Amino acid sequence: MSSVFQDYFTDDAPPRNLIREWYLLQDDRVRAAFDARIGFIESFSPLDWGRLNPIKPMERECAGLWEVLLDLKDHRPYRHIRPIGIWYSDERLFILLGAFEKSGRIRTPGNACSEAIKYKSQYESGRGTINDHA
């Protein structure tokens, strides 16, 4: 694996790429910001990770997941997009399991964390596969 970000593919027939499904539903503004953010984080050297915080652990019902901070503030309405997944810091590996948009404590879709936790469990039990984020 060469990429920090990996897409999770379910073990369904045919396999589903969870982050790609989310991505295809987004408008051009979100897609461009997401692509730029992922590319920017991937360009970090190991020394950068000590002083920059591009991702953070989640809490409450999302505990066990990590989120990529992606805030679109180029014009109103401001948008707060959170790609979520599993972070393995020793390997510098982030497995993308989905995403949501947040406004205060409200997440859209509302089941994004429960779905990601379900797929995290599946991945950790050997189900599904991962591949470089495309």
N, C-alpha and C positions, 0 to 999 in steps of 0.2 A: 504494500500500500504506500503510495507516494503522497497522497493528499491528506491534509488535516481533517477535512470533511468527507464523510462517507455517507452515501444514501443507503437506507435500509430497504430491502426488498422482502416482502412477506413470503411465506411459503404457500400462498394460495396458487391456484392454477387458473390463469397465468399469475405470476408474481406481481404484486403491486409495489410501486415506488412511491412511498407515502409523501415525501417532500415534493416530488414532481407533480403529484396530484394537486397538492396545495398551490404550488407555483403556477400551474396552468390556469388556475381560477383568478389569479391576481391581475391588476391593471399594470400598464407599462411602468408607472412610477414605482410601484412596489417591486416589480421584477428587477428594474435597473438598480434600485437601492440594495436589494438582496444580493444580486450578483456582485456589486461593488464591495459590499461589506465582506462577503465570503472571500473574494479575491484579496482584499486588504488584509484580512486576518491570516490567510494562507501565506502572505508575503513576510510575516513576522519571523524573525530569527529567534532561536531559543532564549536569547538575552532579553528580547522584547517582552516575553511573557511575564517576566518578573516585574516590569514596571507598567504594563498596560493590562487592563481588565476587559477584554473583548467579550467575555462570557461570564456568567455568574450562576451559582447554584440557586435552585428554586426552593420555595418553602411551602408549608401547609399541604394542601391536597396535591401539590406538584413535587413534593419532596422526593429526592432521588433523581430528578431531572435537572438539566442545565438549560439556560437560555442564552441566545445570542442577542445582544442589545442592538436594536435597529430602530432608530427614531427618525422619522421623516419630518423635518421642520423647515423645508424649503418654501412652503406656503401653507396657508390654512385650508382645510383643517389639518392640524398636526396629526400624525399617525404614529402609533407605537406598535411595531411588528416584533414578534418574538418567535423566531425559529427555535424549536426545542429538541432535546435529545439527550444522549448519554455522553459524558465527557470522561475519557481515560487520560488523565494528565500525564502519566509516565510515558505513554506512547504518543502524546499529542494527537489524540484521535477523538473526533466528535462525530457521533453517529446521529444523523438527522432523522427524527421520527415524526415530524410534523411542525405545525406553526399555528399561532393565533395572533389576533390583533387585540390589544388591550386598551381600555378606557377606564381609568381608575382601577377598581378591582373586578371589572367586568371583562370577561374574555369571550372572543368570538372566533371560532365556535366554542361553546361552553364546555364541551366534552374533550377538548384538545389534550388536557393533561391525563385524563383517565385513559384515553386511547393510547397516548404515548407510553404510559406506564404499562399497559397491556402488551404493547409491542416490545418494550424494554424487557419484560419478563420472557417473552417468546425468544428474543435474541439471546438472552442469557441462558436459556435452556437449550440452545443449539438450533433453534428454528429460524428460517429465513437466512438471507445472505446480505453482505454489504459490498459496495463497490465505490470507487472514486465518484465524488459528486460531479455531475455533468451539467 
